[in-house]
Amino acid sequence: MLSVPSGYRRGSGRAATAFLLLSAVGVSLWTATLPAHAASASAAPDLRKGTAYLVAPAQLTDGHYYQPFGGGFADFGLTIDGAYALAATRHDDAAFTKIVQFLDQQKADGTGRTINDWTGIGTEYASGGSLGKEALLAEVAGKDPRAFGGHDLIAALDDAVCAEASTGSDTTCAAPGSYTYAPSVFSQSLGVMAQLRAGDTANAAAPVAYLKGLQQAGGAWPSLIPASADSDVDSTAMAVMALALLPDDEDASAAVAKGVAWIAKQQKADGGFPGAAGDSTNSAALAVQALTLAKDTYTAEITKTLAFLAAQQNPDGGFNVAAGGQPGSDVRASTQAVGGATGISFGTLLVDTPSSPPPTETPSPSPTPTSASPTPSSPAPTAAPTISTIPDTSTPPATPTSSTPPAPIPTDATPTTGTTGELAATGTDVRTELLLTGALLSVGGAAVAGSRRRGASGSRHR
């Protein structure tokens, strides 16, 4: 509530009235110039701006891969996460296609490594989670996972299904139905989604059964396998996305409903969700994807989560790792936030009509993996794919057509014919902002000057 400064109260009633009117106008003008996420609790992230951040040269090396640790050392798992995000927004199909070509043609990073060195395909250290993630990207891109990157990824994934648990110091297999060198629910879910999307139902039966069996009584899934004692939002979101691909399986459908309900109960007062990093951006984005599986039931929760994500987006388009943590855009958090905010599941994500692909690059010979030992194979729960919620499974994200009020759609979430990499306008005229801000400053300046002349104490701003 606005209060009249003591100096104005001592003056005429007309002066006091004038102050209140000018202050009210100033507040309205200020609110009008605020970013959407600050002015409205129902805001959503600006996905066009988020896409521009992900494809900027400062992040995406040569338009091909992410190297968060520098030295030309590609993080292939993170690179695929970025491709998933670009596939979800469809705001830069050219950049998406260029990443896919880089991986499909087995191009090398700055250290000479290729995607094969990350998956371990063709070696005794092949990782089911990594194979699943690469195969899923091929499916998202509308390509054949049985002929991607010079390999039959589905056959390799079939070979990675464990028949029995390893014993002693051997950690290859956690249990029958798990995948080799895939020690997380996240990795298990990626493998299941890749097999089911390829129509490899029979060979996916054991992995599906194992994934179902990991669900806890309360509806959650743990983060690691063999099953750890924790209950994890990220892992639960991934598991329900995978099992949602089995709509005719009553047990799977019941598990999905129970898992989504558990996730909804974990929401924090600020709209976020607990994760490894605290009030995590990654976890919130994954939660949006899971909740959208039943969006008519969880519209309020989705709306609140999108507002949380909008509040974590920075001026450069990237996202913070967590609320209350060290501010600053993080590529890994941003890939998940951008893709997850669309609500599209990894199980249904599909780019079937790239709008502006780059020129085809010259394929290079198929190198064999150079790793003599397993490389990190299971994608960390901080960077996950997405779950289908808003659009049809075969089309890019689009505005919901439901007659009931839907959750707010992230800014510029509809597909376009590609972008130039520039930050898009957010809908506010800069000249109008300057005029409004000038008016506000004039009004505020007069009030502050009068207040100072009357000895009013200053305020501390946090």
C-alpha positions in Angstrom: 0.0 0.0 0.0 1.3 3.5 -0.9 1.9 5.9 2.0 2.2 9.7 1.7 5.5 11.1 2.9 5.3 13.2 6.0 6.1 16.4 4.1 3.1 15.9 1.8 0.8 15.0 4.7 1.6 18.3 6.3 0.7 20.1 3.1 -2.6 20.5 1.3 -4.9 17.5 0.6 -4.5 18.2 -3.1 -0.7 17.8 -2.8 -1.2 14.5 -1.1 -3.6 13.3 -3.7 -1.3 14.4 -6.5 1.5 12.4 -4.9 -0.6 9.2 -4.7 -1.8 9.6 -8.3 1.8 10.1 -9.6 3.1 7.2 -7.5 0.3 4.9 -8.8 1.2 5.9 -12.4 4.8 5.3 -11.7 4.2 1.8 -10.3 2.0 0.9 -13.3 4.7 2.2 -15.7 7.4 0.2 -13.9 5.4 -3.0 -13.9 4.7 -2.6 -17.6 8.4 -2.5 -18.4 9.4 -5.5 -16.2 10.4 -8.7 -17.9 7.5 -11.1 -18.1 8.9 -13.5 -15.5 9.1 -10.6 -12.9 5.7 -9.1 -13.7 3.6 -12.2 -13.9 3.5 -15.3 -11.8 2.2 -17.3 -14.9 5.2 -16.5 -17.0 7.2 -19.1 -18.9 10.8 -19.2 -20.2 11.7 -17.5 -23.4 12.7 -20.5 -25.5 13.9 -18.6 -28.5 16.3 -16.8 -26.3 17.3 -20.0 -24.6 18.0 -21.6 -28.0 20.2 -18.7 -29.0 22.2 -19.2 -25.9 22.7 -23.0 -26.6 23.9 -22.4 -30.2 26.1 -19.4 -29.5 29.8 -20.1 -30.4 30.8 -19.5 -26.8 28.9 -22.7 -26.0 28.7 -24.9 -29.1 32.2 -25.5 -30.5 32.2 -25.2 -34.3 28.5 -25.8 -34.1 29.3 -29.4 -33.4 29.8 -30.2 -29.7 30.0 -28.8 -26.1 33.3 -28.9 -24.3 32.6 -27.7 -20.7 36.0 -28.7 -19.5 37.9 -27.2 -22.5 40.9 -28.6 -24.3 38.7 -29.7 -27.3 37.4 -32.6 -25.2 33.8 -33.1 -26.2 31.1 -34.0 -23.7 29.1 -36.2 -26.1 26.3 -36.8 -23.6 25.8 -33.1 -23.1 26.0 -32.5 -26.8 23.1 -34.9 -27.3 21.2 -33.1 -24.6 21.7 -29.9 -26.6 20.4 -31.6 -29.7 17.3 -32.8 -27.8 16.6 -29.2 -26.7 16.9 -27.9 -30.2 14.6 -30.6 -31.5 12.0 -29.7 -28.9 12.0 -25.9 -29.6 12.5 -26.2 -33.4 14.0 -22.7 -33.3 17.2 -23.6 -35.0 16.9 -26.7 -37.1 20.1 -25.9 -39.0 22.1 -26.1 -35.7 20.3 -29.3 -34.8 21.0 -31.0 -38.1 24.7 -30.0 -37.9 25.1 -31.7 -34.5 23.3 -34.8 -35.8 25.6 -34.9 -38.9 28.7 -34.5 -36.7 27.7 -37.6 -34.6 26.3 -39.6 -37.5 29.5 -39.1 -39.6 31.7 -40.0 -36.6 33.5 -36.7 -36.7 36.3 -36.2 -34.1 36.5 -33.6 -31.4 39.6 -31.6 -30.7 41.3 -34.6 -29.1 40.5 -37.1 -31.9 37.7 -38.8 -30.0 34.4 -39.7 -31.6 31.0 -40.7 -30.4 32.2 -44.3 -30.5 34.7 -43.7 -27.8 32.0 -42.4 -25.6 29.6 -45.3 -26.1 32.3 -47.9 -26.2 30.5 -49.7 -29.1 32.3 -52.7 -30.4 34.3 -53.1 -27.2 33.8 -55.1 -24.0 33.0 -51.8 -22.3 30.0 -50.8 -24.3 27.6 -48.8 -22.2 23.9 -49.5 -22.6 22.9 -46.0 -21.4 25.2 -44.3 -23.8 24.1 -46.5 -26.7 20.5 -45.8 -25.8 21.0 -42.1 -25.7 22.7 -42.1 -29.2 20.0 -44.4 -30.6 17.3 -42.1 -29.2 18.9 -39.1 -30.9 18.8 -41.0 -34.2 15.1 -41.6 -33.6 14.4 -38.0 -32.7 16.1 -36.9 -35.9 13.9 -39.3 -38.0 16.9 -41.5 -38.8 17.3 -45.2 -38.6 19.0 -46.2 -35.3 20.0 -49.4 -37.0 22.3 -47.5 -39.3 23.5 -44.4 -37.4 27.1 -43.5 -36.8 28.2 -46.5 -38.9 26.6 -49.0 -36.5 23.4 -50.8 -35.7 22.8 -49.2 -32.4 19.7 -51.3 -31.6 21.6 -54.5 -32.1 24.4 -53.2 -29.9 21.8 -52.2 -27.3 20.3 -55.7 -27.4 23.7 -57.2 -26.8 24.1 -54.9 -23.8 21.1 -56.3 -22.0 22.3 -58.3 -19.0 21.2 -61.9 -18.6 22.4 -62.1 -15.0 24.1 -59.9 -12.3 27.9 -59.7 -12.3 29.7 -61.1 -9.2 32.7 -60.1 -7.2 34.5 -57.0 -8.3 32.9 -57.1 -11.8 30.4 -54.2 -12.0 29.4 -54.8 -15.6 25.8 -55.9 -14.8 23.7 -54.7 -11.9 21.0 -57.3 -12.4 19.2 -59.4 -15.0 17.4 -56.9 -17.4 19.8 -54.0 -16.6 22.2 -52.8 -19.3 26.0 -53.2 -19.2 27.8 -50.3 -17.6 24.6 -48.4 -17.0 24.4 -47.8 -13.2 21.5 -45.4 -13.1 17.7 -45.3 -13.6 18.4 -42.5 -16.0 20.5 -44.8 -18.2 18.0 -47.7 -17.9 15.2 -45.4 -19.1 17.2 -44.2 -22.1 17.8 -47.7 -23.2 14.2 -48.7 -22.8 13.0 -45.7 -24.8 15.4 -46.4 -27.6 14.4 -50.0 -27.9 10.7 -49.4 -27.7 10.8 -46.6 -30.2 12.6 -48.9 -32.6 9.9 -51.5 -32.3 12.4 -53.8 -30.5 9.7 -54.9 -28.0 10.7 -58.4 -27.4 14.3 -57.6 -26.5 13.1 -54.7 -24.4 10.9 -56.9 -22.2 13.6 -57.7 -19.6 14.8 -54.1 -19.3 11.2 -52.9 -19.0 10.5 -55.5 -16.3 13.6 -54.4 -14.4 12.7 -50.8 -14.7 9.2 -51.5 -13.3 10.6 -53.4 -10.4 12.8 -50.5 -9.3 9.7 -48.4 -8.5 9.3 -47.8 -4.8 6.0 -48.2 -2.9 5.4 -44.4 -2.8 5.7 -44.1 -6.5 9.3 -42.8 -6.9 12.4 -44.4 -8.5 15.9 -44.3 -6.9 18.7 -42.6 -8.7 21.1 -45.5 -9.0 21.1 -49.2 -9.7 21.3 -51.5 -7.9 18.6 -49.7 -6.1 19.8 -47.0 -3.8 17.7 -45.8 -0.8 17.0 -42.3 -2.2 13.9 -41.2 -4.1 14.8 -39.0 -7.1 12.7 -36.6 -9.1 14.9 -36.7 -12.2 15.0 -40.5 -12.3 11.3 -40.8 -11.7 10.6 -38.4 -14.5 12.7 -40.4 -16.9 11.2 -43.7 -15.8 7.6 -42.6 -16.4 8.6 -41.2 -19.8 9.9 -44.6 -20.7 7.0 -46.6 -19.4 4.5 -44.2 -21.0 5.5 -45.8 -24.3 3.5 -48.8 -23.2 -0.1 -47.5 -23.1 -1.5 -51.0 -23.5 0.4 -52.4 -20.5 -1.8 -51.8 -17.4 1.0 -52.3 -15.0 3.1 -49.7 -16.8 0.2 -47.2 -17.0 -0.4 -47.6 -13.3 3.3 -47.1 -12.6 3.3 -43.9 -14.7 0.3 -42.5 -12.9 1.8 -43.3 -9.5 5.2 -41.9 -10.4 3.7 -38.6 -11.8 1.6 -38.2 -8.6 4.7 -38.6 -6.5 6.6 -36.0 -8.5 3.7 -33.5 -8.0 4.0 -33.9 -4.3 7.6 -32.9 -4.3 7.0 -29.4 -5.6 8.5 -26.6 -3.5 6.7 -23.4 -2.6 8.6 -21.4 -5.2 7.6 -23.9 -8.0 10.9 -25.7 -8.1 11.8 -29.3 -7.3 14.6 -30.9 -5.2 17.6 -32.2 -7.0 21.2 -33.0 -6.6 22.0 -29.2 -6.9 19.3 -28.1 -4.4 16.3 -26.3 -5.8 17.3 -27.6 -9.2 16.5 -26.2 -12.7 17.2 -29.6 -14.2 14.8 -31.3 -11.9 12.1 -28.7 -12.4 12.3 -29.1 -16.2 12.1 -32.9 -16.0 9.1 -32.5 -13.7 7.3 -30.4 -16.3 7.8 -33.2 -18.8 6.5 -35.8 -16.4 3.5 -33.7 -15.1 2.5 -33.0 -18.7 1.8 -36.7 -19.2 -1.3 -35.8 -17.2 -1.5 -32.1 -17.9 -5.2 -31.8 -17.3 -4.7 -33.0 -13.8 -1.5 -31.0 -13.0 -2.0 -27.8 -14.9 -1.5 -25.7 -11.7 1.8 -27.5 -10.9 3.0 -27.1 -14.5 2.2 -23.4 -14.5 4.0 -22.8 -11.2 7.1 -24.7 -12.5 7.3 -22.8 -15.7 7.2 -19.6 -13.7 10.1 -21.0 -11.6 12.1 -21.7 -14.7 11.4 -18.3 -16.1 12.8 -16.7 -12.9 16.0 -18.8 -13.3 16.6 -17.6 -16.9 19.3 -15.0 -17.3 19.6 -12.1 -19.7 21.9 -14.1 -22.0 19.1 -16.7 -22.4 20.8 -19.4 -20.3 19.7 -20.8 -16.9 21.0 -21.0 -13.4 21.8 -24.4 -12.0 19.6 -23.9 -9.0 17.6 -21.2 -7.2 19.6 -19.6 -4.4 22.9 -21.0 -5.7 25.6 -19.1 -7.5 24.0 -17.2 -10.3 25.2 -17.6 -13.9 24.1 -19.5 -17.0 25.1 -23.2 -17.1 25.0 -25.1 -20.4 24.0 -28.4 -18.9 21.2 -26.9 -16.9 20.1 -24.8 -19.9 19.8 -27.8 -22.3 17.4 -29.4 -19.9 15.5 -26.2 -19.1 15.0 -25.3 -22.7 13.9 -28.8 -23.8 12.0 -29.7 -20.7 9.9 -26.5 -20.7 8.2 -27.6 -23.9 6.8 -30.6 -22.1 7.8 -32.9 -25.0 8.8 -36.4 -23.9 12.0 -38.1 -25.1 9.7 -41.0 -25.9 7.8 -38.9 -28.5 10.2 -36.1 -29.5 10.6 -36.1 -33.3 12.0 -33.8 -35.9 10.6 -35.2 -39.1 10.8 -32.1 -41.3 14.0 -30.1 -40.7 13.3 -26.7 -42.1 16.8 -25.4 -42.9 19.5 -28.1 -42.8 23.1 -27.0 -43.4 25.1 -28.4 -46.3 25.9 -32.0 -46.0 29.4 -32.5 -44.6 31.9 -35.0 -46.1 31.7 -38.3 -44.1 34.9 -39.4 -42.5 36.1 -43.0 -42.2 34.6 -45.0 -39.4 37.2 -45.0 -36.7 37.2 -47.7 -34.0 37.0 -46.7 -30.4 40.3 -45.9 -28.8 39.2 -46.3 -25.2 40.8 -49.2 -23.4 38.6 -48.7 -20.4 35.0 -47.6 -19.9 34.3 -43.9 -20.3 31.6 -42.3 -18.2 28.5 -43.9 -19.6 25.4 -43.0 -17.7 24.2 -39.5 -18.2 24.1 -37.7 -14.9 20.6 -36.9 -13.6 21.4 -33.2 -14.1 20.9 -33.4 -17.8 18.0 -35.4 -19.0 15.8 -35.7 -22.1 12.2 -34.7 -22.2 8.6 -36.2 -22.0 5.7 -35.5 -24.3 2.9 -33.4 -23.0 1.7 -30.5 -25.2 1.9 -31.4 -28.9 1.2 -34.4 -31.0 3.9 -37.1 -31.1 4.7 -36.4 -34.7 4.7 -32.7 -34.8 6.8 -29.8 -33.4 5.6 -28.1 -30.2 2.5 -26.2 -30.7 0.0 -24.3 -28.7 -2.5 -26.6 -26.9 -6.0 -26.7 -28.4 -7.7 -27.9 -25.3 -10.9 -25.9 -24.4 -9.7 -25.8 -20.8 -7.2 -23.1 -19.7 -3.7 -24.7 -20.3 -0.5 -24.1 -18.5 1.4 -21.1 -20.0 3.3 -21.9 -23.1 7.0 -20.8 -23.0 7.6 -17.7 -25.0 8.1 -18.3 -28.8 7.5 -22.1 -28.4 6.1 -22.5 -31.8 8.4 -23.8 -34.6 10.0 -21.5 -37.1 12.0 -21.9 -40.2 15.3 -21.6 -38.4 17.2 -18.8 -36.7 20.3 -16.8 -37.3 21.5 -17.2 -33.8 20.5 -13.7 -32.7 18.6 -13.1 -29.6 14.9 -12.6 -30.5 12.8 -9.7 -29.3 10.8 -10.4 -26.2 7.8 -8.4 -27.2 8.7 -5.1 -25.5 9.5 -1.9 -27.5 12.8 -0.5 -26.1 11.8 3.0 -27.0 8.6 2.7 -25.1 10.6 1.4 -22.1 12.9 4.4 -22.2 10.0 6.8 -22.3 8.1 5.1 -19.5 11.3 4.8 -17.4 12.0 8.5 -18.0 8.5 9.4 -16.8 8.9 7.2 -13.8 12.3 8.6 -12.9 10.9 12.1 -13.1 8.1 11.3 -10.7 10.3 9.3 -8.4 13.1 11.9 -8.5 10.7 14.6 -7.4 9.4 12.5 -4.5 12.9 11.4 -3.4 14.2 15.0 -3.5 11.3 16.2 -1.4 11.8 13.3 1.0 15.5 14.0 1.3 14.9 17.7 2.0 12.6 16.7 4.8 15.3 14.4 6.4 13.7 11.1 5.4 16.0 8.1 6.0 17.1 6.1 2.9 16.1 2.4 2.3 18.5 -0.5 2.0 18.0 -2.5 -1.2 19.0 -6.1 -1.3 
